[in-house]
């Protein structure tokens, strides 16, 4: 994944509440191929790319330093997807976790309740959308056991 980018490349991870269908992924693919091919920062092309993971997440990566405006332009693609196709990846109150073969997303308050009543165990896999570099993603820090995540510190102590 992102073989042409270094571990220092910057990443942004966006999650969708519901699993993406084949048609959804085609729409996302079309919009982000268009975006990435014309992605610029201060009129300089950005060496960037994207990938859809787990039928749930879009990871956008850029090798070069990007300005705030060029980051905003990527968010505008997600706003377009939300408005035109009802594909919302801009709800930042969601926590993503995997039990068995199923990835789900719930609001933070609901996740806290699930932790408190034992539905989330120390081994439940959670997804860390706060990663900022491709090296972090490649090191396996995206999907980790609850007990080894920032989620543990944030939710276990408050449950």
C-alpha positions as CSV (number, residue, x, y, z in Angstrom):
1,X,0.0,0.0,0.0
2,X,1.4,3.4,-1.0
3,X,4.6,1.7,-2.2
4,X,5.7,4.9,-3.9
5,X,5.5,7.0,-0.7
6,X,7.9,7.0,2.2
7,X,7.2,6.3,5.9
8,X,7.3,10.1,6.5
9,X,4.4,10.7,4.2
10,X,1.5,12.4,5.9
11,X,-1.8,10.6,6.2
12,X,-5.4,11.5,6.9
13,X,-7.9,8.7,7.8
14,X,-11.6,9.0,7.3
15,X,-14.2,6.4,8.4
16,X,-17.7,5.8,7.1
17,X,-20.4,4.8,9.6
18,X,-21.7,2.0,7.3
19,X,-19.7,-0.5,5.2
20,X,-19.1,0.7,1.6
21,X,-20.8,-1.1,-1.2
22,X,-19.1,-1.8,-4.5
23,X,-21.0,1.2,-6.0
24,X,-20.0,3.4,-3.1
25,X,-16.3,2.4,-3.5
26,X,-16.6,3.2,-7.3
27,X,-17.9,6.7,-6.5
28,X,-15.2,7.3,-4.0
29,X,-12.5,5.9,-6.3
30,X,-13.7,8.2,-9.2
31,X,-13.8,11.3,-7.0
32,X,-10.4,10.7,-5.3
33,X,-8.7,9.7,-8.5
34,X,-9.8,13.1,-9.9
35,X,-8.7,14.9,-6.8
36,X,-5.3,13.3,-6.4
37,X,-4.4,13.8,-10.1
38,X,-4.9,17.5,-9.6
39,X,-3.9,18.0,-6.0
40,X,-1.7,21.0,-5.6
41,X,-0.2,23.0,-2.7
42,X,0.8,26.6,-3.6
43,X,0.6,25.6,-7.3
44,X,3.0,22.7,-6.9
45,X,1.7,19.2,-7.5
46,X,1.4,17.0,-4.5
47,X,2.7,13.5,-4.7
48,X,-0.3,11.8,-3.1
49,X,-2.6,8.9,-3.3
50,X,-5.5,7.2,-1.5
51,X,-6.7,3.8,-0.6
52,X,-10.0,2.3,0.7
53,X,-9.4,-0.2,3.5
54,X,-11.8,-2.7,5.2
55,X,-14.7,-1.4,3.0
56,X,-15.0,1.4,5.7
57,X,-12.0,3.7,5.6
58,X,-10.4,6.1,3.1
59,X,-6.8,6.9,3.8
60,X,-5.3,9.9,2.0
61,X,-1.5,10.2,1.8
62,X,0.8,13.0,0.7
63,X,4.6,12.8,0.4
64,X,5.0,16.5,0.3
65,X,4.2,19.2,2.8
66,X,0.7,20.4,2.1
67,X,-0.8,23.7,3.0
68,X,-4.0,24.2,5.0
69,X,-5.8,25.1,1.8
70,X,-4.8,21.9,0.1
71,X,-5.9,19.9,3.1
72,X,-9.2,21.8,3.0
73,X,-9.6,20.9,-0.7
74,X,-9.4,17.2,0.2
75,X,-12.2,17.7,2.8
76,X,-14.3,19.3,0.1
77,X,-14.2,15.9,-1.7
78,X,-15.7,14.3,1.4
79,X,-18.3,17.1,1.5
80,X,-19.2,16.4,-2.1
81,X,-19.5,12.7,-1.4
82,X,-21.8,13.5,1.6
83,X,-24.0,15.9,-0.3
84,X,-24.3,14.0,-3.6
85,X,-24.1,10.4,-2.5
86,X,-25.0,10.4,1.2
87,X,-21.5,8.9,2.0
88,X,-20.5,10.6,5.3
89,X,-17.0,10.3,6.5
90,X,-17.0,13.6,8.4
91,X,-18.6,12.4,11.6
92,X,-15.6,12.6,14.0
93,X,-17.5,11.5,17.0
94,X,-17.5,7.9,15.9
95,X,-15.3,5.1,17.4
96,X,-14.6,2.1,15.1
97,X,-14.1,-1.4,16.5
98,X,-14.2,-5.0,15.2
99,X,-15.8,-7.9,17.0
100,X,-15.5,-11.2,15.1
101,X,-15.6,-10.3,11.4
102,X,-17.7,-7.2,11.8
103,X,-16.5,-3.7,11.9
104,X,-18.9,-1.3,13.5
105,X,-19.0,2.4,14.5
106,X,-20.7,4.0,17.4
107,X,-20.7,7.4,19.0
108,X,-18.1,8.0,21.8
109,X,-20.7,8.0,24.5
110,X,-22.1,4.7,23.3
111,X,-18.6,3.2,23.1
112,X,-18.0,4.3,26.7
113,X,-21.2,2.5,27.8
114,X,-20.1,-0.6,25.8
115,X,-16.8,-0.5,27.7
116,X,-18.5,-0.2,31.0
117,X,-20.9,-3.1,30.5
118,X,-18.1,-5.4,29.1
119,X,-19.1,-5.5,25.5
120,X,-15.7,-4.2,24.6
121,X,-13.0,-6.5,25.9
122,X,-9.2,-5.9,26.2
123,X,-8.8,-7.8,23.0
124,X,-11.4,-6.1,21.0
125,X,-9.8,-4.5,17.9
126,X,-10.2,-0.8,17.6
127,X,-9.2,1.5,14.8
128,X,-6.9,4.5,15.4
129,X,-7.9,7.3,13.0
130,X,-5.5,9.7,14.6
131,X,-2.4,8.3,12.9
132,X,-0.5,11.0,11.0
133,X,2.3,9.3,9.1
134,X,2.4,6.4,6.7
135,X,5.1,4.8,8.9
136,X,2.6,4.6,11.8
137,X,0.1,2.9,9.5
138,X,2.6,0.5,8.1
139,X,3.8,-0.4,11.6
140,X,0.4,-1.9,12.4
141,X,-0.9,0.8,14.6
142,X,-4.2,1.3,12.7
143,X,-6.0,-1.7,14.0
144,X,-4.9,-2.8,17.5
145,X,-6.3,-4.4,20.7
146,X,-8.4,-2.0,22.8
147,X,-5.9,-2.5,25.8
148,X,-3.0,-1.1,23.7
149,X,-4.8,1.9,22.2
150,X,-5.5,5.5,23.1
151,X,-9.1,4.3,23.4
152,X,-8.2,2.3,26.5
153,X,-6.8,5.4,28.2
154,X,-9.8,7.6,27.1
155,X,-12.7,5.2,27.8
156,X,-11.6,2.5,30.3
157,X,-10.8,5.0,33.0
158,X,-14.1,6.9,32.5
159,X,-16.4,3.9,32.3
